[in-house]
Amino acid sequence: MFLISKLVWILGQPLSLAFLLVFFALLAGLLRWRALSLFASAGGALILFVTLYTTAGNLLMQGLEQRFPKPAADPENLQCMIVLGGAFENEVNTARHAIEFNGGADRFVEALRLAQKFPQSRILVSGGDGSISGIYEGDAAASERFFPLFGVDRDRLIEERQSRTTFENAVNTKEFLAGQGLSHCLLITSGFHMPRSVGIFRKLGIDIVPWPTDYRTDGQVRPGLDFTQPNLNAQNMATAIREWYGLVGYYLAGRTSELYPG
């Protein structure tokens, strides 16, 4: 299932689909299938235009981010928090023995803020190496170096190092929580990733409080054209489409009870 999901994403992301359509158009042209060549060319061009020069990706991202609004105030007490991996540049960290973040860094920045505010709380970091090769350290391993730099004792950390997917995050986290006698933890992950995460945790009966962070939109995106930031538009489109692949796939596989948890 893990390898299948990786392959589906490699081939199914918007820019890959556009490339495949262009390739098919060239092949169809060589075989003198004129109608098919024109159709594939038009499809590839349409995908590129919508991905690069419209707000479609940002709208999809915004919808995901708004499913679980962040509480207006911090909790009065905090026993534990679950931080889902996906924030560290694991290939770079493994090679350079460093602490480098990607765009999901807010997951750990928010966890650090809460950890300092609630010094009695435990921090469960769930995240192994999600690459196909499996040769890199994961977020849980990197967190062991990150949190102590800011005064958070290693004894407060619970490291779940085996998970490669969101489903494995939830399954393995459930075992760790039971072993530590912890419940009603905050679930910290990116806003766009929260619907899928909550759906899985609910299905497994894990008692959590959604605590979204790492927002990619301002919440005021409207349908339209946007020629100012094609790279960002493409990135948000790819991220949102990937989440929807996950939502649909997990729902069809019975790993969530709702297609679009909210």
N, C-alpha and C positions, 0 to 999 in steps of 0.2 A: 504493500500500500504506500509506503514511504517513497520508494523509487518511482512508482507510478505517478504519484502526485508531483514529484520533481519533473518528470518528463512531460506531463501535461502542461505544467507551467512554462517550461522552456519553449514548447511549441505553441502554447495558447495565449501568450501575452501579446498585446496589441502590435508591437513592432515586429515580432516574429510572424504574426499572421500577415502583416503587410508584406514582409519579405517573401513569405511562401506564395502569396498571391502574385507578386511580381515575377517570381521564378516560374510559376505555373503559366503566367501570361507569355513569358519568353518561350517556354517549351511549346505551348499551344501555337505560338506564331511560327516556330520552326516546322511544326507539323501542319501548318496552314489551316488551323482551326480558328479562323478569324473571329467568329462570334465569341467563342470561349476566351480568346486572348483579350479582346476588348472588355469583356465582362470582368475577367480577373484583374486587368489593369485598373479598371474603374473602382473595383472593390478595394484594391490596395491603396489607391489614391484617397478614397473616401475615409478609410481607417486612419491614414496618416493625417489627413486634414482635421478630422474630429479629435484625434488624440493630441495634435500639436497646437491647433489654432482655435479651439473652442473651450468653453468652461465645463464640458461634459464630465471630464474626470474629476474636477473640483466639486461638481454637484454630487457625483456619486460618493466622493469622500465625505462631503458635508453631511449627507444622509446617514452614513455610517456613524459619524461622530456625534450626531444628535440623538441617537437611540438611547443613550444612557448619560443624561446630564450629570455633571460632577456636583456633589453636594456643596451647598453654599458655604459651609463652615466645616472645620476639622472636627472629628469625633471628640467627645469629652474624654474618653479613655480608649486606648488602643493596645490590644493584646498581641496582635500579630498582623503581618502584611505578607502578601504573596506577590512577588515581582516576576513577571514572565520575561524570559530572555528574548533577545532580538535587538539589543541596544549596543552591543560591542562589535567592533571590527575584529572578529575572531582570527581571521587569517593574519592580519597585521600584528595582533597581540601575540600570537603564537610565535611568529618569526622574530619579532623585535622585543619580546618580553616587556610589552608596554601596556598602557591602558588607553586605548583609542576607542571613541564612541562613534556611532553612526547617527542618523537622524532620529533614532528612538531614544536618545540619551535622557530625555525627560523622565523616562520610567525610573531611572536610577537617581536622578536629581530629586525627584519627588519622594522617593523612598528614603533618601538621605535626610531630606528636610523633616519628614515624619519621624525618622529614627532619632534625630537629635531632639525633637520636641517631646517625644514619648520614649524616654530612655529605658523603660521596662519592656518595650515591645520586642518581639522576635521578628526576624526577616527571613522569609523562605524565598530563595532565588531558584527558580526552575528554568533550567536551560543548559542543554548539552550542545554538542556539535551537530548543527543541522545541515551540514554539507553532505554531498554524496560520498565524498572520500572518507569522512569521519576521522580525519587526522589532526583536527584543530581543537584547541581548548574551547569550552563553551562559556556562556555568560556566568554560570554559577562559579566556575573556577576563577574567572577574572574578578568577580565581585569580592572574592576573598582578599584580593590586593586593594581593591577600590575603597571599601567602607572603612577599614582601619586607618587609612590616610586622613580621615576626617573625624577620628576619635570614636568610631563605632567598634566596640569590642568584638573580636571574632567569635566569642562564645554566644553572641546573639544571632549569628548567622546559621541558617540551615540550608545546605547546598544540595540541590537535586541536580545531578550532573548527567543523567542518562537521556533525558527527553530530547527528541529531535523535531517534534511537531507540537501544535497546540493540544491535540488530543493526548499525547503522551505527557505533556505538562500537567494536565488535569489528573490523569490516572496516577502518575507517580506522586503528585502533590497530595492526593487523598491519602496515600499510604504514609507519607511523612507526617501529615497533620494528625492522623490517628496515633502514630507512634509517639508524638510529642504532646498529645492531649490538647491540641489547639483547635479552635473553631471560631466562626464569625470573624474571619480575617478580611482585611481590605484586599481586593484584587486590583493590582496596579498594572496597567498595560496601556498601550496607545488607544486613543478614542476610537479610531477606525477599526481596531482589532477587538474592541470590547464586545460587540454583539456575538461574534463567533465564540469568544472565550466564555462568556456567561452562558451561552447555550450548552456548551459542553459541561461546564461545572454544574449547572442545574440538572442536566441529565444524570450525572453521577451522584447527585444528592449532596454536593459540597456546599456548605453554608458560607457564602461570601458577600461582601458589600462592594459593588462596582466602584472603582476609583479611577476614572479615565484621566489620561494626561497625554502629552505629545500631540497636540492638535495641529493639523496641517491647513485648516481653513479658518476664516474669521466668522463663519456662521451666517454670512450675508451674501453668499454667491448666488448669482442669477444666471439663467440661460443666456448665452450670447457668444460672441466671438472674442478671442483674446490673442492678439499677435505679439504681445509684449514679453511673454515668458514661455516659449514652446517647450523648453527642457523641463521646467517645473510642471507644466500641464501634462506632459508625457509621463513624468514620474508619478504624479497623483493618479492619473488614469490607470497606470499599471498596478499601483498599490491597491486601488479600489477594486479593480477587476479581479485581482488575486484573492481579495477577501471574499468576493462574491462566488468565485470558484469554490473556495473553502466552505462557505455557507451552504451552497447547494450540494456539494459533495458530502459534507458531514450529515446533512439532513437526509439525503438519499441512503446513506450508509447506516442510518439509525443512531448516529452519535449525538445528535441533538433532537429535541422534540419539536422545535419550531424552526421554520425556514429562516425567519428574520427576527431573532429575539429582541425584545425591547422592554 
